[in-house]
Amino acid sequence: MHRIFQEDTRLLGRILVDVLRLKLPTPDKVEILNVDLTDLEPVARWPDTLLRVESADGPLIVIIEAQTDSSETKRRRWARYIAHLQDVYDCDVSLVAICRKAATARWAAEPFAIGPRAWPSMVIYPIVLGPDNIPLITELAEASRDVPLAVLSALIHGRSPHADAILEVLATALTTIDTAQAVHLAEFIEGGLGKGPSRQKWRTLMATKHYPYISEVRAQGREEGREEGREEGREEGRQEEGVRVLLRVLGKRGITLSGEERERVTGCTDIEQIEEWLDRALDVSTAAELFAGKSFSRE
């Protein structure tokens, strides 16, 4: 049945307009495409979060996308995600978009049609979570009843005039759950708030309050800081030892460095660069040859 549309490529247009009475622009050209839709190269498909929901109605795949700004490219990817997952899992698929900005939430909530407006083949209706429908949780009792919802409230309303009140209540609500989970969420919240006053407010709360989980957060922060310091110390020691050995090798081989060249060596903090110079120092006969070659210096 489909082959007749290959025999006369303009037949489809005549049927849509003359038989079905659909509005269709007059085609200037119609060509037959290859029907092999197999991806010749891997196609990136990375939704933010995927959930499989099991119920009496059967399985449901839920795509959760955090959306900062409007993007028609992202909408097309949403369509790909839905079609791909429906094909792979053979079940219903829903899309949830989470937006901090009210304008982005309104954009995401608009139905997205694929195909001509008069007869689209697919229409996507996302469920949108944003400032207009996620509650402002500023009461401790409400925050304690559902701490993860209170976290989402803080992340979505982080730029609102109520942000400080939400964060203060949330900091207290974390004391009502397991301490290890509270420590994890405290760090999660700081990262999720992004740059700006809300993150600074949260850091201030973590630095000034005296809840048990905050003591754990501080202890972890101190340990991470000590480990970073130890790592920096080890790296600095490797750098200093590398410079010392390099200068000794050059001296033994009778290669003299000018003041500027010596300063270049002693001031280098890139251990890969120092090791490259050290390897080259075994073969070169002049300082110019030592510095002629690949550079590993980092910005």
N, C-alpha and C positions, 0 to 999 in steps of 0.2 A: 504493500500500500504506500509505503513512504517513497519508493523509487520513482513514482510518477512525478514527485516534486523535484527530482533530479532531471527527469526528461524535459520538464518545462519549469524552469526556475521561477517564472513569474506567476505560476498557477496559484501559489499560496496567497499572493497579494490580491488576486482577483477574487478568491474565495472569501478572504477576510472582509473585503470591501463590498463586493456585490452580493454575497450570500449571507454573511453574518452581520453585515452593515456596521462594521467597525471602522473607526477613523484611522487611516494609515497614510503616512506621507507617500507620495508617488516615488517609488524606488528608481534611482538612477542606474544602479547596478546590483546584480545578485550573483554571488559566486558560491560554489560548493566547497565546503571545508572538509578537512580530514576528520573522520569521526573518532580517531584514537585520542581519547582524553587522558591517557596515562601520563603522569608527570615524568618527563625525561630526566629532570633534575629534582632533587628534594625541594619541596615547597615548605617554607617555614610556617608552621601553624602553632602559635604559642598564646593561647588565651591566658588570662591572669590566673584564674582558679577554675577548676572543674569539680563539680560534685555529682555523685550518682545517688539519687533519692529512690529508695524502695518503699512501696506502699501497696495497698490492696488494689489500686488502679494499675499497678505495674511500675516498671522502672522509669525514671525521668532523669535526664542529664541536664544539669544547670550550669551554664557558663556565667562566671562573675567577672566583670570587666571594670576596673577603676579608670575613669575617664576624666582627664584634666580639662581638655578643651575640645571643641567640636572638630571633627575630622571625617571628611567623606571617604578617605582611604580606609579609616578604621571601620566605617560602616560596611564597606565592601568585604572587609575581613570578617566581620561578624557574620555576614551571609555565608561565607566560606566555612567558618567554624560550624554553624548550624547544620548546613548540608552535609559536611563531612562526618560530624558526630552522629547525625541521624542515620547515615548510611552504614557507619561502622557498628554502632550499638543497636540499630534497628528498634529505636524507641523514641519517645517524644523528647524534644530539646527546647529549653527555655533560656533566655538571655536576660541577665540582670546587670544593669549599668549603675555604678556608684559614682556620684559627682559631688565635689565640694562646692562648685559654683552653680548658682541658680540658673544662669544663662546656659551653661553646659547641660544641666539637667533638662531644661526645656527642649534643647536641641535633641538630646538623646531620646526623649519621649515621643518625638515625631515619628510616625510610621515611615519606614524606609522601603520603598517599592523597587523591585528589580523587574525591568521590562517597561514597555510603553505605558503611559499613564492610563490609557483607556482599557488595557487588558494586561495588567502586570502578572508575572508568573509566580512571584514570591513577594510577600509583604511582611516585614519584620516589625513586631510590636514589642520593644524591650520593656521590661519592668525597670523603673528608674527609682533609685534611692538617692535623695538629695536633701538640701536644706528645707524644702517645702514639705517633706513628709517624714523625715527622721526627727523625733522629738528632741527638744532642748531639755536635757536631764540635769536639773539644778537642785533636786531634792535628794537627800541622802537615802531615804527609804526606797525611792524609785531606782536609784543607781545600784543599791545593794541587792535589789530583787533580780537584776539582770546586768551583771558587770560588763560582759562583752558588748551589750547594747549601749551601755554608758560609754564604753571606749569608742564605739562607732560614732556616737553623738559628739564626742570630743573631737574626733578626727574630721567629721563633716562640718561642724560648726566652729572649727578652730580659728576662723577669721571673723567671727561674729562678735558683737558687743557683749555677748553672754559667755564668751570663751573662758574667762577667768573663773566665773562661778561654776561652770561645768567641770573644770579641771580641779578646783578645790574639793568639790563633792566627790569626784572620781578618786582623788588621792586618798580620801577617807574610806571610800567604798572598797578599795583594794585590801583593807585590813580585814574584811569579812570573808575572804577566800583563802585558800591554801597559800602559805608564804612563798613557796617556790613558784607557784603560778603568778602570784602578785609581782614577784621580782621580774619574771619574764614579761608580764604585761607592762610594767613600769618602763622597761627598756623599749618595748614594742611601741608604746605611746610616744616616747621621745622621738623615735625615728619616723613614726607616721605623721607627726605634726609638721614636719618639714621646717624650712627656715622661717623665722619670723618671731613675733612677740609671744605667741602661744608656746613655742618650744622653750623660750627663755623662762616663761612663767612656770612651766613644768619642771625645768631644771632648778629653779628657785625653790619650789615646793620640795623637791627631792633633797635639796641641800639644807633646808631649814626645819622640816618636820621630823618627828622622832618615832614614827611607826616602826614596828619590827622589820617589815619587809624593806623599808628604806635603809636600815642598817646593813642588810644583806646587799642591797644595790651599791652602797658606798664601799663595802668590803670588796665586792667584785671589781669595782672601779679602781680601787687602790691596787689590787693584785694585777689587774690588766696593765695599770700604769707601771708597776714594778717590772713586769715581764717586758713591756715595751722598752723600759730603761735598760734592762739587762741586754736585750737584743741590740739596742743602739750601742751599748758599751762594747759588745762583742764585735759589731761591725766596725766601730772606731778602732778597736785593737787590731783587727785584721788590716785595716787601712794603714795604720802607723807602722806595723811590722812590714807590710809590703813596701812602703816607701823606704824604710831603713835598708831592707835587703837590696832594693833596686839601686840605691845610691852606692851601696858597698860593691855591687857587681860592676857598676860603671867605673868606680874608682880603681878596682882591680884590673879592669881592662884598659885603663888609661884614657877613658873618655871624659873630657871636661865639659861641664855645663856652665853656661853663662848664668849671671844672677837671675835673669828673667826665666831661663829654662829651669833652674833649680826651684824657683818659686812656683812654677807651673807644676812640678812634680810634688812638692811638699804640700801644695794647696789642693791637690786632687783628692776628692772624697769618693770617687767611683772605683771600687775594688776591681771591677772588670777591666777598666782602663789601666790601672796599675799593673795588673797581671799581664796584660797585653804588652806593656812597655818592658816588663821583666823578661818575657819570652824573647822579645826583640833584642834586648840588651845583650843576649848571649851571642848574637851574630853580627850586629851593626858595628861600624868602625868610627862613626861620628854621631854627634848629638842630633844633627839634622836628620840622619837616617832613622834615629830613634823615634822622632816625632812625625815622620812621614808615613802615614798609613791610616787605617781605620780608627776613628775616635768613638769612644763609648760615653762621652760626657753627656749628662742628663740635664735637662732644663730644670 
